């Protein structure tokens, strides 16, 4: 929704300037600018989502592995599922968390997550898919977080 609001702001601002209701400010049209910076920024916002997820999708396609894709932001795993994964694979919460994400940093989870008990950490990560490292691949109790080709070769190649 943030990207949509950014584009909507640009559109409203430009329409307002064109019809004379707002002062001319030099804000470019969405996806259009002389130097290309607006285009680059907007494309990064909408099209180039998670490059790691794209690498994983490409790997699955090249290796003819069938899968069902779900948007983790819309349907994150439950706390119960995260606890089950953690225990089955003996993982640390840090390995399951999106440590490079803005939300992780803004919530100060680098310091908080290690002090939480398992139930608290699972509940927190399950509350927002953006807190979980992507891509998350699950199948019959096996899970991988992130994309490393050698791990995918071992876990998912059939």
C-alpha positions as a Markdown table, in Angstrom:
| # | Residue | x | y | z |
|---|---|---|---|---|
| 1 | Unk | 0.0 | 0.0 | 0.0 |
| 2 | Unk | 2.9 | 2.4 | 0.5 |
| 3 | Unk | 3.9 | 2.2 | -3.1 |
| 4 | Unk | 0.3 | 2.7 | -4.2 |
| 5 | Unk | 0.1 | 5.8 | -2.0 |
| 6 | Unk | 3.3 | 7.2 | -3.4 |
| 7 | Unk | 2.1 | 6.8 | -6.9 |
| 8 | Unk | -1.3 | 8.2 | -6.0 |
| 9 | Unk | 0.3 | 11.2 | -4.4 |
| 10 | Unk | 2.3 | 11.9 | -7.6 |
| 11 | Unk | -0.8 | 11.6 | -9.8 |
| 12 | Unk | -2.9 | 13.9 | -7.6 |
| 13 | Unk | 0.0 | 16.4 | -7.3 |
| 14 | Unk | 0.5 | 16.4 | -11.1 |
| 15 | Unk | -3.2 | 16.8 | -11.8 |
| 16 | Unk | -3.4 | 19.6 | -9.3 |
| 17 | Unk | -0.5 | 21.4 | -10.9 |
| 18 | Unk | -1.9 | 20.9 | -14.4 |
| 19 | Unk | -5.3 | 22.4 | -13.6 |
| 20 | Unk | -3.8 | 25.2 | -11.6 |
| 21 | Unk | -5.0 | 24.2 | -8.1 |
| 22 | Unk | -1.5 | 23.5 | -6.8 |
| 23 | Unk | 1.8 | 25.3 | -7.3 |
| 24 | Unk | 4.3 | 23.9 | -9.7 |
| 25 | Unk | 6.8 | 21.8 | -7.6 |
| 26 | Unk | 8.9 | 19.8 | -10.0 |
| 27 | Unk | 7.5 | 16.4 | -8.9 |
| 28 | Unk | 7.8 | 14.0 | -11.8 |
| 29 | Unk | 5.0 | 11.9 | -13.2 |
| 30 | Unk | 5.0 | 8.4 | -11.8 |
| 31 | Unk | 7.5 | 6.2 | -13.9 |
| 32 | Unk | 8.6 | 9.2 | -15.9 |
| 33 | Unk | 11.6 | 11.5 | -15.3 |
| 34 | Unk | 14.3 | 13.0 | -17.5 |
| 35 | Unk | 17.1 | 11.4 | -15.5 |
| 36 | Unk | 15.4 | 8.1 | -14.9 |
| 37 | Unk | 15.4 | 8.3 | -11.1 |
| 38 | Unk | 11.6 | 8.3 | -10.8 |
| 39 | Unk | 11.4 | 5.3 | -13.1 |
| 40 | Unk | 14.1 | 3.5 | -11.2 |
| 41 | Unk | 12.5 | 4.3 | -7.8 |
| 42 | Unk | 9.0 | 3.3 | -8.9 |
| 43 | Unk | 10.1 | 0.1 | -10.6 |
| 44 | Unk | 12.0 | -0.9 | -7.4 |
| 45 | Unk | 8.9 | -0.2 | -5.4 |
| 46 | Unk | 6.5 | -2.3 | -7.5 |
| 47 | Unk | 8.3 | -4.7 | -9.8 |
| 48 | Unk | 11.5 | -5.8 | -8.2 |
| 49 | Unk | 10.0 | -7.2 | -5.1 |
| 50 | Unk | 12.1 | -9.8 | -3.4 |
| 51 | Unk | 15.0 | -10.8 | -5.7 |
| 52 | Unk | 15.8 | -13.8 | -3.4 |
| 53 | Unk | 12.2 | -15.0 | -4.0 |
| 54 | Unk | 12.7 | -14.6 | -7.8 |
| 55 | Unk | 15.9 | -16.6 | -7.7 |
| 56 | Unk | 14.0 | -19.4 | -5.8 |
| 57 | Unk | 11.1 | -19.4 | -8.3 |
| 58 | Unk | 13.6 | -19.5 | -11.2 |
| 59 | Unk | 15.4 | -22.5 | -9.5 |
| 60 | Unk | 12.1 | -24.4 | -9.1 |
| 61 | Unk | 11.2 | -23.8 | -12.7 |
| 62 | Unk | 14.6 | -24.8 | -14.1 |
| 63 | Unk | 14.6 | -27.9 | -11.9 |
| 64 | Unk | 11.0 | -28.8 | -12.8 |
| 65 | Unk | 9.9 | -28.8 | -9.1 |
| 66 | Unk | 6.2 | -28.2 | -8.7 |
| 67 | Unk | 5.1 | -25.9 | -6.0 |
| 68 | Unk | 2.3 | -23.8 | -4.7 |
| 69 | Unk | 3.2 | -20.1 | -4.3 |
| 70 | Unk | 1.7 | -18.1 | -1.4 |
| 71 | Unk | 2.4 | -14.5 | -0.5 |
| 72 | Unk | 3.8 | -14.7 | 3.0 |
| 73 | Unk | 2.8 | -11.1 | 3.6 |
| 74 | Unk | -0.9 | -12.0 | 3.1 |
| 75 | Unk | -0.8 | -15.5 | 4.7 |
| 76 | Unk | 2.1 | -15.8 | 7.1 |
| 77 | Unk | 2.6 | -19.2 | 8.8 |
| 78 | Unk | 1.0 | -19.5 | 12.2 |
| 79 | Unk | 2.9 | -19.3 | 15.5 |
| 80 | Unk | 2.2 | -23.1 | 15.9 |
| 81 | Unk | 3.7 | -23.8 | 12.4 |
| 82 | Unk | 6.8 | -21.7 | 13.1 |
| 83 | Unk | 7.3 | -23.4 | 16.5 |
| 84 | Unk | 7.1 | -26.8 | 14.8 |
| 85 | Unk | 9.6 | -25.8 | 12.1 |
| 86 | Unk | 12.0 | -24.4 | 14.7 |
| 87 | Unk | 11.9 | -27.5 | 16.8 |
| 88 | Unk | 12.0 | -30.0 | 13.9 |
| 89 | Unk | 15.0 | -28.4 | 12.4 |
| 90 | Unk | 16.7 | -27.0 | 15.5 |
| 91 | Unk | 16.8 | -23.5 | 14.2 |
| 92 | Unk | 17.5 | -20.2 | 15.9 |
| 93 | Unk | 14.8 | -17.5 | 15.5 |
| 94 | Unk | 17.4 | -15.3 | 13.9 |
| 95 | Unk | 17.7 | -17.8 | 11.0 |
| 96 | Unk | 14.0 | -17.6 | 10.5 |
| 97 | Unk | 13.6 | -13.8 | 10.8 |
| 98 | Unk | 14.0 | -11.3 | 8.0 |
| 99 | Unk | 17.0 | -9.6 | 9.6 |
| 100 | Unk | 17.6 | -7.3 | 6.7 |
| 101 | Unk | 14.0 | -6.0 | 6.7 |
| 102 | Unk | 13.1 | -2.5 | 7.8 |
| 103 | Unk | 10.4 | -3.8 | 10.2 |
| 104 | Unk | 13.0 | -6.1 | 12.0 |
| 105 | Unk | 15.3 | -3.1 | 12.4 |
| 106 | Unk | 12.6 | -0.6 | 13.5 |
| 107 | Unk | 11.3 | -3.0 | 16.1 |
| 108 | Unk | 14.8 | -3.5 | 17.5 |
| 109 | Unk | 14.5 | -7.2 | 17.1 |
| 110 | Unk | 18.2 | -7.8 | 16.9 |
| 111 | Unk | 18.3 | -7.3 | 20.7 |
| 112 | Unk | 14.8 | -8.3 | 21.6 |
| 113 | Unk | 14.4 | -11.6 | 19.7 |
| 114 | Unk | 17.2 | -13.5 | 21.5 |
| 115 | Unk | 15.6 | -12.6 | 24.9 |
| 116 | Unk | 12.1 | -13.8 | 23.9 |
| 117 | Unk | 10.8 | -17.3 | 24.8 |
| 118 | Unk | 9.8 | -19.5 | 21.9 |
| 119 | Unk | 6.1 | -18.8 | 22.1 |
| 120 | Unk | 6.6 | -15.0 | 22.2 |
| 121 | Unk | 9.0 | -15.1 | 19.2 |
| 122 | Unk | 6.7 | -17.4 | 17.2 |
| 123 | Unk | 3.7 | -15.1 | 17.9 |
| 124 | Unk | 5.7 | -12.0 | 16.9 |
| 125 | Unk | 7.0 | -13.5 | 13.6 |
| 126 | Unk | 3.5 | -14.9 | 12.7 |
| 127 | Unk | 1.9 | -11.5 | 13.3 |
| 128 | Unk | 3.5 | -10.1 | 10.2 |
| 129 | Unk | 5.0 | -12.0 | 7.2 |
| 130 | Unk | 7.5 | -9.2 | 6.6 |
| 131 | Unk | 9.3 | -10.4 | 9.7 |
| 132 | Unk | 9.9 | -13.8 | 8.3 |
| 133 | Unk | 12.9 | -14.5 | 6.0 |
| 134 | Unk | 11.8 | -15.1 | 2.4 |
| 135 | Unk | 11.4 | -17.3 | 0.6 |
| 136 | Unk | 10.1 | -19.8 | 3.1 |
| 137 | Unk | 9.7 | -23.2 | 1.5 |
| 138 | Unk | 7.7 | -25.9 | 3.3 |
| 139 | Unk | 7.0 | -29.5 | 2.5 |
| 140 | Unk | 6.2 | -32.3 | 4.9 |
| 141 | Unk | 7.9 | -30.8 | 7.9 |
| 142 | Unk | 11.0 | -29.7 | 5.9 |
| 143 | Unk | 11.6 | -26.0 | 5.6 |
| 144 | Unk | 14.1 | -23.6 | 4.2 |
| 145 | Unk | 14.4 | -19.9 | 4.8 |
| 146 | Unk | 16.1 | -17.7 | 2.1 |
| 147 | Unk | 17.7 | -19.0 | -1.0 |
| 148 | Unk | 21.0 | -20.8 | -1.3 |
| 149 | Unk | 21.3 | -22.9 | -4.4 |
| 150 | Unk | 23.3 | -25.7 | -2.7 |
| 151 | Unk | 20.6 | -26.0 | 0.0 |
| 152 | Unk | 17.9 | -26.2 | -2.6 |
| 153 | Unk | 19.8 | -28.8 | -4.4 |
| 154 | Unk | 20.0 | -30.9 | -1.2 |
| 155 | Unk | 16.5 | -30.3 | 0.1 |
| 156 | Unk | 14.2 | -29.8 | -2.9 |
| 157 | Unk | 15.7 | -31.4 | -6.0 |
| 158 | Unk | 13.8 | -34.6 | -6.9 |
